[in-house]
Amino acid sequence: MVTTVRPLQVSIRTKLLFLLLVALVPSLLVIAYKGLESSRAAQAKTHRDAFFLVDNLATQQLLITESIRAMFQTMAQLPQVRSLDQPACDLLFGKLLQDIPYLVNIGLFDPRGDVVAVGRPVKPFNNAGSRQFREAVATGEMATGEFTIGRISGQPSFQFAFPVRDEENRLLGVLQAGFVLDVFNETFSRAGLPPQTVLGILDHQGRRLYRFPPTEEFPAGDLAPAHLLTHFYGADRQGTLLAGGGDGRPRLFAFQQLRLSEQSPSYMVFHVAVLQAEALAESRRVLLLSLALMGGAILATLLIAGLMSGRLLLYPLGKLVAAARSLGSGDLAARSQLFHGQDEFGQLAQSFDQMAATIAQREMERNEALLKTERLLLEQEIALRENKRLNEVMAHHLQEPARRVAIFAQLLKREAGDKIGEAGPEVGRFWEFIENEAARLKNLINDAQKYLAVDSVEAGKGDSDAGMVIEEVCRQLRMESGSSDFRVETGLLPDLPIDQNNTRMLFKIILQNAISHADPDRSPLIRIDGEIANTLVRYRLADNGLGVAPQYREKVFNLFERVNNVNSGTGLGLAIARRLVEKNGGQIRLADSELGGVAVIFELPAKL
């Protein structure tokens, strides 16, 4: 079936403008592509700038860490520190705090964690439970702390600790120094990143040590979002990514881990987060401006094209459309009334006018041919009705003499009685021959009527329960033959798309044919299987009879064709079956049987 594509139902002017618009689409795509490339470049630049800033801050932190390490190493060798001399250490630590402004405090603790000396006065406390104290004592190296609130400043600070040991490596005490994290504000502010860029510093647990600019929405001490921690504390010590920030808005992140040594875990993570919208703001502004200018150019082009298309295109097209409509409505004299010039419209007008003249000529010829065809169909219909009536009358008038011959032969046999046997064996055989031939003539006429009746059946009308019909036919065959010597095995039996009478006729013909051609040395067995294959209902009836040689498997479907004379068949059964199957759009054939005889296979279109 050919599918007709329906064109867009708009005017030719609209279609022309649409084509112009389509022609300009590549320019828009180029602008959009350039805008996309500009956005990617802006995003990449922002990532580079943020990464450079993070690296700069991390380097600054590394210098602070190494300066504190050097300070600890020097102080650990001083006599006043080794002897835990409180007055001397208080004086020393106070001077150091004046010289190093980013330090919050410096303290010395005994091995139990009790405070011995501090640079700025605090209430006595025990520091043994802090992470930096435990790690310094356990490793013998400088250790880092975690998120804490400074006892003096009341602000988040970060602590370092260093063990003090004698020449025999005995623990004498622990030095500790804390520094304020706002030391990085100046470097961050000079970076020139967009206004809503955020600097974040996390401790080894992912807790927020510091945020600039500060906000109550994300206080110090809270854990950073889990999806960010996965990247920040992964295998890569530094990197960039695009992800949602704590406020859910997309941000461009750059991060770097800090470690005291190559083998130690991260004790701090610096990250810078730039709003994606701010990073792409300039490239998007340029893109929108370019699109606006291109849009204005497209509108101007469409306006000019719309004004000029009227006279150059729409007028001649309108004339052609009007002529085509007149021709389509039956006015075979309709013409374009346009000049047949050498331009496209002139050639089109000439072709149309020639086509209209040809259509008028062919219409006249078609009308004449139609009259001839109608007369021929009428004659054929009359002949068909006469032939059908003749076939019915012939079948009726042939049926009556055959019936009378059979009846009178039976009456004569009953009247003669034993005298037939006294007349000799030949007379008995003659009598039996008369009876058999009368019965065969009757069956032949019945089959001829069935063959002719197939044409009166409407194809594909009705559905039949094949299993029920097969059971009914088997009972009928056993009653007619007076024997139940045959067996029928059935498998899947899908419904057939023909009415029940024709289904009954089809199965009876095939089963009767199998029984009548049974092998005399074994009991007849017929196996019936059906299936639905794609759009077909397929049935296979296999028997264990005498079979049919391959060279005769097509001939047996011809009228009055009999392969052997082992039974009194009419030679019409399989012809009727083929006529019935083909009438309903199917096929029927013979094939080898796994039971040793022959298999009848027929296929009919399934109802969808």
C-alpha positions in Angstrom: 0.0 0.0 0.0 1.5 3.3 -1.1 1.4 6.0 1.6 0.7 9.5 0.4 2.7 12.3 2.1 0.5 15.3 2.7 2.3 18.5 2.1 2.2 21.5 4.5 -1.1 23.3 3.9 0.1 26.9 3.7 0.3 29.5 0.9 3.2 29.6 -1.6 4.3 33.0 -0.1 4.6 31.3 3.3 6.5 28.4 1.8 8.9 30.8 0.1 9.5 32.7 3.2 10.0 29.5 5.1 12.6 28.4 2.5 14.4 31.7 3.0 14.3 31.2 6.7 15.7 27.7 6.4 18.5 29.0 4.1 19.4 31.5 6.9 19.4 28.8 9.6 23.0 27.8 9.0 24.1 31.3 9.8 22.2 31.1 13.1 23.8 27.7 13.7 27.3 29.2 13.1 26.5 32.0 15.6 25.2 29.5 18.1 28.3 27.3 17.6 30.6 30.3 18.0 28.7 31.2 21.2 29.0 27.7 22.5 32.7 27.7 21.7 33.1 31.1 23.4 31.2 29.7 26.5 33.5 26.7 26.6 36.5 29.0 26.3 35.2 31.2 29.1 34.5 28.2 31.3 38.0 26.8 30.6 39.6 30.2 31.4 37.6 30.5 34.6 38.8 27.0 35.6 42.4 28.0 34.9 42.1 31.2 36.8 40.5 29.5 39.8 43.1 26.7 39.6 45.9 29.2 39.6 44.4 31.0 42.6 44.1 27.8 44.5 47.6 26.8 43.7 48.8 30.3 44.8 46.9 30.0 48.1 48.1 26.4 48.6 51.7 27.6 48.1 51.1 30.4 50.6 49.8 27.8 53.1 52.8 25.6 52.4 55.2 28.5 53.2 53.3 29.1 56.4 53.5 25.4 57.3 57.2 25.2 56.6 57.9 28.4 58.6 56.0 27.0 61.6 57.9 23.7 61.2 61.2 25.6 61.2 60.1 27.7 64.2 59.1 24.5 66.1 62.4 22.8 65.3 64.4 25.8 66.5 62.4 26.2 69.7 62.6 22.5 70.5 66.4 22.9 70.9 66.2 25.9 73.3 67.1 25.1 76.9 64.1 27.1 78.3 61.7 25.0 76.2 63.4 21.7 77.0 63.3 22.5 80.7 59.7 23.7 80.6 60.7 27.1 82.0 57.4 28.9 82.1 58.6 32.5 82.6 61.2 32.3 79.9 58.9 30.5 77.5 56.1 33.0 78.1 58.5 35.9 77.2 59.8 34.0 74.2 56.4 33.2 72.8 55.1 36.7 73.3 58.0 38.2 71.3 57.4 35.7 68.5 53.6 36.6 68.3 54.6 40.2 67.9 56.9 39.3 65.0 54.5 36.8 63.3 51.1 38.5 63.1 49.2 35.6 61.5 49.8 33.4 64.6 47.0 33.3 67.1 49.0 31.9 70.0 52.0 29.7 70.8 51.9 27.2 73.7 54.0 24.6 75.5 52.4 21.5 77.1 53.9 18.9 79.3 53.7 15.2 78.3 50.3 14.9 80.1 48.8 17.7 78.0 48.7 20.4 80.8 49.5 23.9 79.6 53.0 25.1 80.8 53.5 28.4 78.9 51.6 30.5 76.3 52.3 33.6 74.4 48.9 35.1 75.2 47.3 34.4 78.6 44.6 31.7 78.7 42.9 29.8 81.5 44.8 26.6 82.3 43.5 23.6 80.3 44.6 20.1 79.3 45.3 19.6 75.6 45.9 15.8 75.6 42.6 15.1 73.8 43.3 17.3 70.7 44.1 15.7 67.4 47.4 17.6 66.9 48.7 16.7 70.4 47.9 12.9 70.0 49.4 12.8 66.5 52.6 14.7 67.5 53.1 12.3 70.4 52.3 9.2 68.4 54.4 10.0 65.3 57.2 12.1 66.7 56.7 14.5 63.9 54.8 17.8 63.4 51.1 17.2 63.3 48.0 19.1 62.3 44.7 19.7 64.0 41.1 20.0 62.9 38.3 22.5 63.2 38.4 24.3 66.5 37.3 27.7 67.9 40.2 29.7 69.2 40.2 30.2 73.0 41.3 33.8 72.7 40.0 35.0 69.4 36.7 33.0 69.5 37.2 32.5 65.7 38.0 29.3 63.8 41.8 28.7 63.7 44.1 25.9 62.7 46.6 24.3 65.0 50.0 22.7 64.5 51.8 20.6 67.2 55.5 19.5 67.5 57.0 17.1 70.0 60.0 18.2 72.2 62.4 15.3 72.9 65.8 15.0 74.5 68.8 13.3 73.1 67.5 9.9 74.2 64.2 10.6 72.4 62.2 10.9 75.6 59.2 13.2 75.4 59.7 16.4 77.3 56.7 18.4 76.1 54.7 19.4 73.0 54.8 22.8 71.3 51.6 24.1 69.7 50.9 27.1 67.4 47.6 28.2 65.8 47.2 30.7 62.9 44.2 32.6 61.7 42.8 31.6 58.3 41.8 35.1 57.2 45.5 35.5 56.2 44.4 34.4 52.7 41.8 37.1 52.2 44.0 39.6 50.6 45.4 37.2 48.0 41.9 36.0 47.2 40.5 39.6 46.9 43.3 40.6 44.4 42.6 37.6 42.1 39.9 39.5 40.1 37.4 36.7 39.9 33.6 37.3 39.6 32.0 38.9 42.6 30.1 35.8 43.9 33.3 33.6 43.9 33.9 31.8 47.2 37.0 30.6 48.9 36.7 27.5 51.1 39.1 25.7 53.4 38.2 22.3 54.8 40.0 20.2 57.4 40.9 16.5 57.1 37.2 15.5 57.8 35.7 17.8 55.2 34.5 20.3 57.8 34.4 23.9 56.8 37.4 25.7 58.5 36.9 28.9 56.7 34.7 30.6 54.0 35.3 33.9 52.4 33.1 35.9 52.1 31.5 34.5 55.3 27.8 33.8 55.5 25.4 32.5 58.2 24.0 30.0 55.6 27.2 28.0 55.6 28.8 28.3 59.1 32.3 27.1 60.0 32.3 23.5 61.4 29.7 22.1 59.0 30.5 19.3 56.6 30.8 20.3 52.9 28.3 18.6 50.5 29.0 14.9 50.0 29.3 15.1 46.2 32.0 17.6 46.5 34.0 15.7 49.2 34.1 12.7 46.8 36.2 14.8 44.4 38.1 16.9 47.0 39.4 13.8 48.9 39.8 11.5 45.9 42.9 10.1 44.3 43.7 13.4 42.5 45.4 15.9 44.7 44.2 18.8 42.6 41.7 19.4 39.8 38.7 21.2 38.5 35.0 20.2 38.1 31.6 21.6 37.4 29.1 20.8 40.1 26.3 22.2 42.2 27.5 24.3 45.2 26.0 24.2 48.6 23.2 26.6 47.4 22.4 24.2 44.5 23.6 26.7 41.8 26.2 25.3 39.2 29.7 26.4 40.1 33.1 25.9 38.5 35.4 24.4 41.2 39.2 24.3 41.5 40.7 22.4 44.5 44.0 21.3 45.9 44.9 19.0 48.8 47.6 19.8 51.3 49.8 17.2 53.0 52.6 17.3 55.5 54.5 14.6 53.5 54.0 12.6 50.4 52.9 9.5 52.5 50.6 11.3 54.9 46.9 11.9 54.2 45.4 15.3 53.4 45.1 17.6 56.4 43.5 20.5 54.5 41.8 21.2 51.2 41.6 24.6 49.5 38.9 25.2 46.9 37.6 28.1 44.9 34.0 28.1 43.5 33.0 30.5 40.7 29.3 30.8 39.7 28.9 29.3 36.2 26.4 32.1 35.3 29.0 34.8 36.2 31.8 33.0 34.4 29.7 32.8 31.2 28.0 36.2 31.5 30.2 38.0 29.0 30.1 35.2 26.3 26.4 35.0 26.6 26.0 38.7 26.3 28.0 38.6 23.0 26.0 35.6 21.8 22.6 37.3 22.5 23.8 40.5 20.7 24.9 38.5 17.7 21.6 36.6 17.6 19.6 39.8 17.9 21.5 41.4 15.0 21.1 38.3 12.9 17.4 38.2 13.8 16.9 41.7 12.6 18.7 40.9 9.3 16.4 37.8 8.8 13.3 39.9 9.4 14.4 42.5 6.9 15.1 39.8 4.3 11.8 38.1 4.8 10.0 41.5 4.5 11.7 42.3 1.2 11.1 38.8 -0.1 7.4 39.0 0.8 6.9 42.3 -1.0 8.7 41.2 -4.2 7.1 37.7 -4.4 3.6 39.0 -5.2 4.1 40.1 -8.8 7.0 37.8 -9.7 5.6 34.6 -8.3 2.1 34.7 -6.9 0.3 36.2 -9.9 1.3 33.5 -12.5 0.9 30.8 -9.8 -2.6 32.1 -9.0 -3.5 31.8 -12.7 -2.2 28.3 -12.9 -4.0 27.4 -9.6 -7.3 28.8 -10.9 -7.0 26.9 -14.2 -6.1 23.7 -12.3 -9.2 24.0 -10.1 -11.4 24.6 -13.1 -9.9 21.5 -14.8 -10.3 19.5 -11.6 -14.0 20.5 -11.3 -14.7 19.1 -14.7 -14.2 22.1 -17.0 -12.0 20.4 -19.7 -11.9 23.7 -21.6 -9.9 25.4 -18.8 -6.5 26.9 -19.8 -3.9 29.0 -18.0 -4.2 32.1 -20.1 -0.5 32.8 -19.6 2.1 33.6 -22.3 4.1 30.6 -23.3 7.5 32.1 -22.9 11.0 30.6 -22.3 11.0 31.2 -18.6 9.9 28.6 -16.1 6.4 29.9 -15.7 6.0 30.2 -19.5 7.1 26.6 -19.9 4.9 25.5 -17.0 1.9 27.2 -18.6 2.6 25.6 -21.9 2.9 22.2 -20.3 -0.3 22.7 -18.3 -2.3 23.8 -21.4 -1.0 20.8 -23.4 -1.9 18.5 -20.5 -5.4 20.0 -20.3 -5.9 19.3 -24.1 -4.6 15.8 -23.7 -6.9 15.1 -20.7 -9.9 16.4 -22.7 -9.0 14.0 -25.6 -8.4 11.1 -23.3 -11.6 11.7 -21.4 -13.5 11.5 -24.6 -11.7 8.2 -25.5 -12.2 6.9 -21.9 -16.0 7.5 -22.1 -16.2 5.6 -25.3 -14.1 2.7 -23.8 -16.3 2.8 -20.6 -19.4 2.3 -22.7 -17.9 -0.7 -24.4 -16.7 -2.1 -21.0 -20.2 -1.7 -19.5 -21.8 -3.5 -22.4 -19.2 -6.3 -22.1 -19.7 -6.7 -18.3 -23.5 -6.8 -18.8 -23.1 -9.6 -21.3 -20.7 -11.5 -19.0 -23.1 -11.1 -16.1 -25.9 -12.5 -18.2 -23.8 -15.4 -19.3 -22.6 -16.1 -15.8 -26.2 -16.2 -14.5 -27.2 -18.5 -17.3 -24.2 -20.8 -16.7 -24.9 -20.9 -13.0 -28.6 -21.7 -13.6 -27.6 -24.4 -16.2 -25.2 -26.0 -13.6 -27.9 -26.1 -10.9 -30.4 -27.5 -13.3 -27.9 -30.1 -14.6 -27.0 -31.1 -11.1 -30.6 -31.5 -10.1 -31.7 -33.4 -13.2 -28.6 -35.7 -13.0 -29.2 -36.4 -9.3 -32.8 -37.6 -9.9 -32.0 -40.4 -12.5 -29.1 -41.6 -10.3 -31.4 -41.8 -7.3 -34.0 -43.7 -9.3 -31.5 -46.2 -10.6 -30.3 -46.9 -7.1 -33.8 -47.3 -5.7 -35.1 -49.5 -8.5 -32.0 -51.7 -8.4 -32.6 -52.2 -4.7 -36.4 -52.9 -5.3 -35.5 -55.4 -8.1 -33.0 -57.1 -5.9 -35.5 -57.4 -3.1 -38.2 -58.8 -5.5 -35.8 -61.2 -7.1 -34.5 -62.4 -3.8 -32.8 -65.8 -4.0 -33.4 -66.0 -7.7 -30.3 -63.8 -8.3 -28.1 -66.5 -6.8 -29.8 -69.2 -8.9 -29.1 -67.2 -12.1 -25.3 -67.7 -11.5 -22.4 -65.7 -10.0 -22.1 -63.4 -12.9 -25.6 -62.0 -12.4 -24.7 -61.2 -8.8 -21.6 -59.4 -9.8 -23.6 -57.4 -12.4 -26.1 -56.5 -9.8 -23.4 -55.3 -7.4 -21.8 -53.3 -10.2 -25.1 -51.6 -10.9 -25.6 -50.7 -7.3 -21.9 -49.4 -6.8 -22.0 -47.3 -10.0 -25.3 -45.8 -9.1 -23.9 -44.9 -5.7 -20.7 -43.5 -7.3 -22.8 -41.5 -9.8 -24.8 -40.0 -6.8 -21.5 -39.1 -5.0 -20.1 -37.6 -8.2 -23.1 -35.4 -8.6 -23.0 -34.4 -4.9 -19.3 -33.5 -5.2 -20.0 -31.5 -8.5 -22.7 -29.5 -6.6 -20.2 -28.8 -3.8 -17.6 -27.7 -6.3 -20.0 -25.3 -7.9 -21.3 -24.1 -4.6 -17.9 -22.8 -3.5 -18.3 -19.7 -5.7 -21.4 -18.7 -3.8 -19.4 -18.5 -0.4 -18.3 -15.1 0.7 -14.5 -15.3 1.4 -13.3 -14.9 4.9 -16.7 -14.7 6.5 -17.0 -16.1 10.0 -14.8 -18.0 12.4 -14.8 -21.7 13.3 -13.7 -23.7 16.3 -11.5 -26.2 14.5 -11.3 -28.7 17.4 -15.1 -28.9 17.7 -15.5 -29.3 14.0 -12.9 -32.1 13.8 -14.7 -34.0 16.6 -18.0 -33.7 14.8 -16.5 -34.8 11.4 -14.9 -37.9 13.1 -18.2 -38.9 14.6 -19.9 -38.5 11.3 -17.3 -40.6 9.4 -17.6 -43.4 12.0 -21.4 -43.4 11.6 -21.2 -43.4 7.8 -18.6 -46.2 7.6 -19.9 -48.2 10.6 -16.4 -48.6 11.8 -14.1 -46.9 14.3 -10.9 -48.4 13.0 -9.1 -45.1 12.5 -7.5 -42.9 15.0 -7.1 -39.1 15.0 -4.4 -37.3 17.1 -4.6 -33.6 17.5 -2.2 -30.9 18.7 -2.7 -27.1 18.8 -5.9 -26.3 16.9 -6.3 -22.5 16.3 -9.6 -21.1 15.0 -10.0 -21.0 11.2 -11.1 -17.7 9.5 -13.9 -19.4 7.5 -17.5 -20.3 8.4 -18.3 -23.6 10.2 -20.0 -25.3 7.1 -16.9 -24.8 4.9 -14.6 -25.8 7.8 -16.6 -29.0 8.2 -16.5 -29.7 4.4 -12.7 -29.1 4.3 -11.8 -31.4 7.2 -14.2 -34.1 6.0 -12.7 -34.2 2.5 -9.2 -34.5 3.8 -10.0 -37.0 6.6 -12.2 -39.1 4.3 -9.4 -39.1 1.6 -6.9 -40.3 4.3 -9.2 -43.1 5.5 -10.0 -44.3 2.0 -6.3 -44.5 1.0 -5.3 -46.3 4.2 -2.6 -49.0 4.2 -4.5 -52.3 4.4 -1.7 -53.7 6.7 -2.2 -51.2 9.5 -4.9 -49.2 11.2 -5.4 -45.7 9.8 -3.8 -42.9 11.9 -4.2 -39.2 11.2 -2.2 -36.5 13.1 -3.6 -32.9 13.0 -1.5 -29.9 14.1 -2.1 -26.2 13.6 -0.2 -23.0 14.2 -0.4 -19.3 13.6 2.7 -18.2 11.7 3.0 -14.4 11.2 -0.2 -13.6 9.3 -1.2 -17.2 8.4 -3.2 -20.0 10.1 -1.4 -23.2 9.0 -2.8 -26.7 9.4 -1.0 -30.0 8.7 -2.9 -33.3 8.5 -0.5 -36.3 8.2 -1.5 -39.9 7.8 0.1 -43.4 7.7 -1.6 -44.5 4.5 -0.4 -45.5 1.0 0.9 -42.0 0.3 1.2 -40.2 -3.0 4.3 -40.2 -5.2 5.9 -36.7 -5.6 5.2 -36.6 -9.3 1.4 -36.9 -8.7 1.1 -34.5 -5.7 0.0 -31.6 -7.9 -2.1 -33.6 -10.3 -4.4 -35.0 -7.5 -5.9 -31.5 -7.1 -7.2 -31.5 -10.7 -10.8 -32.3 -11.5 -11.6 -36.1 -11.7 -7.9 -36.9 -11.1 -7.4 -40.3 -9.3 -4.0 -41.7 -8.6 -5.3 -45.3 -8.0 -8.6 -47.2 -7.9 -8.4 -48.6 -4.4 -11.6 -46.8 -3.5 -14.8 -45.5 -5.0 -13.9 -41.8 -4.8 -15.1 -39.3 -7.4 -11.8 -37.5 -8.1 -13.3 -34.2 -6.9 -12.5 -34.2 -3.2 -9.1 -32.5 -3.2 -10.2 -30.2 -6.1 -13.1 -29.0 -3.9 -10.6 -28.5 -1.0 -8.2 -26.5 -3.2 -11.1 -24.4 -4.6 -12.4 -23.7 -1.1 -8.9 -22.7 0.3 -7.9 -20.5 -2.7 -11.4 -18.9 -2.6 -10.4 -17.6 0.9 -6.9 -16.4 -0.2 -5.0 -19.5 1.0 -2.9 -22.3 -0.4 -3.0 -26.1 -0.1 -0.3 -28.7 -1.0 0.9 -32.3 -0.3 4.1 -33.2 1.5 5.9 -36.2 3.0 4.4 -37.5 6.3 6.5 -38.6 9.3 3.9 -41.4 9.7 4.8 -42.9 6.4 1.8 -41.7 4.2 1.2 -38.2 3.0 0.6 -34.9 4.7 -2.0 -32.3 3.5 -0.9 -28.7 4.4 -3.2 -25.7 4.0 -2.7 -22.1 4.9 -5.3 -19.3 5.3 -4.9 -15.6 6.1 -5.3 -15.0 9.8 -7.7 -12.3 11.0 -5.7 -9.5 12.6 
